[in-house]
Amino acid sequence: MTRTLLLALPLLLATHCATSSKRRNLAQEAENKRIVQAFAEEVYGQHRLERIPVYVAEDFVDLSEGAPENARGPAYLRAQEEASLHELPGLQFRILHLLADGDLVHLHWKAEGPASRLLDETAEAKTQPPPLQLTGHTLFQLKQGRIVASWSVVDTLGLMLQQGFKVLPPVPEPAPKPATKP
């Protein structure tokens, strides 16, 4: 009897863990994905910046690494997108992957467009810069059908390399000279 209980105990615990976890609301996840997809297509793809308040809550906050303290609200998001379009006019946005888990939606994206200029001073002025490609991941959090937070990771190094920047290894500091005895 003891042996049977010892064998059944792991099965009972596994069953309890599987049934006691939070149930996913697949319909809500699908709706969250639809909202983020529509936001990305309209705002980033079609550059319809007037649509930002439709999708973004007033208390929105950008929690990306390096985001400024004032990275809040639809107005901030609009200013950020206007700056991007000014620096990279003609940028075309494409959704690569869209995943949802609860109130979070992950967007893997790619943007391509003509470079406005090469930043490498050694490039000839008549050289036509090649098109730029930029990839990134943005995690959105939604509440009551609106985007309330985002975290973005963008391949800025790749973008800089495409614009002619060079990555140089650090210059080692010279070894200290041995002290001389007087």
Secondary structure, DSSP 8 states (H G I E B T S, - for coil): -HHHHHHHHHHHHHHHHHHHS----HHHHHHHHHHHHHHIIIIIIS--GGGHHHHEEEEEEE--TT--TT-BHHHHHHHHHHHHHHHSTT-EEEEEEEEEETTEEEEEEEEEE--S----TTS-TT-----EEEEEEEEEEEETTEEEEEEEEE-HHHHHHHTT------------------
